[in-house]
C-alpha cells in the first residue's frame, strides 16, 4: 500500500492508504462531499464524517488542494437527473521516488545490478504507469537500451496472471469477443487528480507510451 496525506500549517493532517498501483503518482484526489441540486431547487449536501478532512477543506477551500468536479447523476429512487458538485481534497504521495541516481555503469565483471523502471502512458489527461525490473551482472550485463521492448505488450511478460496480482497493480488484461487483447487500467487525471479505470486496446496502449526512466538503481560488488 502507498500512503498519501495532506497536512495544514496548523498540524491538521489526514492520511489514506492507496493501492500499490498508485506508487508513481505524486498526487491523488480524495472525495469528501457531494452537493446535489434537487428538482425543487433545494441543495442536498453529504459530507464525510472525518473531522480532519472537514478542517482541511475549511483551510484549503479556495486553494489548489481542493478540487470541485461538476456533473450529473441519476437519483436512486426516482431516476431523475440531478446536477451535482463533488468536492475533493488533493493528497500527496508520501513515498514518491524522485529520480536521483548518482552513479550508473554496467558491464564490470564483478558487479551485479538491479534497475527499477517506470513506463509512463498518457491518454488525453489520464496517466498510468507500469513498473518493471532489469537484473543483470558481469561483463556482458544488459543495459537499459538492451532491455527496451519492441512492443508494449512485452512489458507484461514479467507480470503474473493472477487476479490478485493484477488488482494490486491496478490493471486487468481482457479478451474481446474478437479474441483481441485489451487493457483495463487505473489512471489519474493530471488536472483533477481523480483516479478512474480506463479501457484501451493494446494498439492504443502502444500509442500512449510517452516515457521510460530508471528511477532506482542498485549495484553490488560480487566476489
C-alpha positions as CSV (number, residue, x, y, z in Angstrom):
1,X,0.0,0.0,0.0
2,X,1.1,3.6,-0.6
3,X,0.5,6.4,1.9
4,X,-1.0,9.7,0.7
5,X,-1.5,12.6,3.0
6,X,-2.4,16.3,3.3
7,X,-1.3,18.5,6.2
8,X,-2.2,22.1,7.0
9,X,0.3,24.5,8.7
10,X,-1.7,24.2,11.9
11,X,-0.8,20.5,12.1
12,X,-4.2,19.1,10.9
13,X,-3.4,16.0,8.9
14,X,-5.2,13.3,7.0
15,X,-3.6,10.1,5.8
16,X,-5.0,7.5,3.4
17,X,-3.6,4.2,2.1
18,X,-3.9,3.7,-1.7
19,X,-3.3,0.7,-3.8
20,X,0.2,-0.3,-4.9
21,X,-0.6,0.8,-8.4
22,X,-0.6,4.5,-7.2
23,X,3.1,4.5,-6.2
24,X,4.3,6.6,-9.2
25,X,1.5,9.2,-8.9
26,X,2.6,12.3,-6.9
27,X,-1.0,13.4,-6.2
28,X,-4.4,11.9,-6.0
29,X,-7.9,13.3,-5.2
30,X,-10.0,12.0,-2.3
31,X,-13.7,12.7,-2.3
32,X,-15.1,14.3,0.8
33,X,-18.5,15.6,-0.2
34,X,-21.3,15.9,-2.7
35,X,-23.9,18.6,-3.2
36,X,-27.0,17.8,-5.3
37,X,-29.5,20.2,-6.7
38,X,-33.0,18.7,-6.3
39,X,-35.8,19.4,-8.8
40,X,-37.2,21.9,-6.2
41,X,-34.0,23.8,-6.3
42,X,-33.1,22.8,-2.8
43,X,-29.5,21.8,-2.2
44,X,-28.8,18.4,-0.6
45,X,-25.4,18.0,0.9
46,X,-23.5,14.9,2.0
47,X,-20.1,15.2,3.7
48,X,-17.5,12.9,5.2
49,X,-17.7,12.5,9.0
50,X,-13.9,12.6,9.2
51,X,-13.2,15.8,11.2
52,X,-9.6,16.2,9.9
53,X,-10.9,16.2,6.3
54,X,-13.5,18.8,7.1
55,X,-10.9,21.0,8.8
56,X,-8.6,20.7,5.8
57,X,-11.4,21.6,3.5
58,X,-12.1,24.8,5.5
59,X,-8.5,25.7,5.4
60,X,-7.8,25.0,1.7
61,X,-11.3,25.5,0.1
62,X,-10.0,28.3,-2.1
63,X,-6.6,26.7,-2.8
64,X,-5.4,24.1,-5.3
65,X,-5.5,21.5,-2.5
66,X,-9.3,21.4,-3.0
67,X,-10.9,20.4,-6.3
68,X,-14.6,20.6,-7.4
69,X,-16.0,18.4,-10.1
70,X,-19.3,19.2,-11.7
71,X,-21.6,16.8,-13.4
72,X,-24.9,14.9,-13.2
73,X,-26.2,11.7,-11.6
74,X,-29.5,9.8,-11.6
75,X,-31.4,10.0,-8.4
76,X,-31.6,6.4,-6.9
77,X,-35.4,6.3,-6.2
78,X,-36.9,8.5,-9.0
79,X,-34.1,8.2,-11.6
80,X,-34.3,11.9,-12.1
81,X,-31.1,13.5,-13.4
82,X,-29.6,15.9,-10.8
83,X,-26.9,18.4,-11.2
84,X,-24.1,17.6,-8.8
85,X,-20.9,19.0,-7.4
86,X,-18.3,16.6,-6.0
87,X,-15.7,18.0,-3.6
88,X,-12.2,16.5,-3.3
89,X,-9.1,17.2,-1.3
90,X,-5.8,16.5,-3.1
91,X,-3.5,14.2,-1.2
92,X,0.3,13.9,-1.8
93,X,2.3,10.7,-2.2
94,X,4.4,10.5,0.9
95,X,6.8,7.9,-0.6
96,X,7.1,9.2,-4.2
97,X,10.6,8.4,-5.6
98,X,12.3,11.3,-7.4
99,X,15.0,10.2,-9.8
100,X,18.4,10.6,-8.1
101,X,21.0,8.2,-9.5
102,X,24.4,9.4,-8.5
103,X,26.4,6.8,-10.5
104,X,25.3,4.4,-13.3
105,X,27.5,2.0,-15.1
106,X,27.0,-1.7,-16.0
107,X,29.4,-4.2,-17.6
108,X,32.0,-4.8,-14.9
109,X,32.9,-8.5,-14.3
110,X,32.5,-8.3,-10.6
111,X,29.2,-6.4,-10.4
112,X,25.5,-7.3,-10.4
113,X,22.7,-4.7,-10.5
114,X,19.0,-4.1,-10.5
115,X,17.3,-1.3,-12.3
116,X,13.7,-0.3,-11.4
117,X,12.0,1.2,-14.5
118,X,8.7,3.1,-14.7
119,X,6.9,3.4,-18.1
120,X,4.6,6.4,-18.3
121,X,1.4,6.3,-20.5
122,X,-0.9,9.2,-21.2
123,X,-4.3,9.3,-22.9
124,X,-5.6,12.8,-23.1
125,X,-5.1,13.9,-19.4
126,X,-5.2,10.4,-17.9
127,X,-1.9,9.0,-16.9
128,X,-0.9,5.5,-15.8
129,X,2.4,3.7,-15.1
130,X,3.8,0.2,-15.4
131,X,6.7,-0.9,-13.2
132,X,9.5,-3.2,-14.5
133,X,12.8,-4.5,-13.2
134,X,16.0,-5.3,-15.1
135,X,18.5,-7.6,-13.4
136,X,21.9,-8.2,-14.9
137,X,25.5,-9.0,-14.0
138,X,29.0,-9.4,-15.3
139,X,30.9,-8.1,-18.3
140,X,28.0,-8.7,-20.7
141,X,25.3,-7.2,-18.4
142,X,22.2,-6.0,-20.2
143,X,21.9,-2.2,-20.4
144,X,18.7,-0.1,-20.3
145,X,18.9,0.1,-24.1
146,X,19.2,-3.7,-24.4
147,X,16.0,-4.0,-22.2
148,X,13.8,-1.7,-24.2
149,X,10.8,-3.6,-25.6
150,X,9.9,-3.7,-29.2
151,X,6.2,-3.8,-28.3
152,X,4.4,-2.6,-25.2
153,X,2.8,-6.0,-24.6
154,X,6.3,-7.3,-23.7
155,X,6.1,-5.1,-20.6
156,X,3.5,-7.6,-19.2
157,X,5.7,-10.7,-19.6
158,X,7.1,-10.4,-16.1
159,X,3.7,-9.7,-14.6
160,X,1.7,-12.5,-13.0
161,X,-1.7,-13.5,-14.5
162,X,-3.4,-14.0,-11.1
163,X,-6.4,-11.7,-10.4
164,X,-5.0,-10.7,-7.0
165,X,-1.7,-9.6,-8.6
166,X,-3.3,-7.6,-11.3
167,X,-5.7,-5.9,-8.8
168,X,-2.6,-4.9,-6.7
169,X,-1.0,-3.2,-9.7
170,X,-4.3,-1.7,-10.9
171,X,-4.8,-3.4,-14.2
172,X,-6.6,-6.3,-15.9
173,X,-5.8,-7.9,-19.3
174,X,-9.1,-8.6,-21.1
175,X,-10.1,-10.6,-24.1
176,X,-12.7,-9.2,-26.5
177,X,-15.2,-11.3,-28.4
178,X,-12.9,-11.0,-31.4
179,X,-10.1,-12.5,-29.4
180,X,-8.2,-9.2,-29.2
181,X,-6.4,-8.1,-26.1
182,X,-7.5,-5.1,-24.1
183,X,-6.1,-3.4,-21.0
184,X,-8.3,-2.1,-18.2
185,X,-6.1,0.1,-16.0
186,X,-6.3,2.7,-13.2
187,X,-5.3,6.1,-14.4
188,X,-5.1,9.5,-12.8
189,X,-6.2,12.7,-14.4
190,X,-3.4,15.2,-14.4
191,X,-5.6,18.2,-14.0
192,X,-8.1,17.0,-11.4
193,X,-6.0,14.1,-9.9
194,X,-9.2,11.9,-9.9
195,X,-8.5,8.2,-10.4
196,X,-10.6,6.1,-12.7
197,X,-10.5,2.9,-14.7
198,X,-10.0,3.2,-18.5
199,X,-10.0,0.5,-21.1
200,X,-7.7,0.6,-24.1
201,X,-6.8,-1.7,-26.9
202,X,-3.2,-2.8,-27.0
203,X,-2.6,-0.6,-30.1
204,X,-3.9,2.4,-28.0
205,X,-1.6,1.4,-25.1
206,X,1.3,1.3,-27.6
207,X,0.5,4.8,-28.8
208,X,0.0,6.1,-25.3
209,X,3.6,5.4,-24.1
210,X,5.3,8.7,-23.7
211,X,8.3,7.9,-21.5
212,X,10.5,5.4,-19.7
213,X,13.1,6.0,-17.0
214,X,15.2,4.2,-14.4
215,X,14.0,5.7,-11.1
216,X,16.1,3.5,-8.8
217,X,19.4,1.7,-9.3
218,X,21.2,-0.7,-7.0
219,X,24.6,-2.2,-7.8
220,X,26.6,-4.7,-5.7
221,X,30.2,-6.0,-5.9
222,X,30.4,-9.7,-6.1
223,X,33.5,-11.9,-5.4
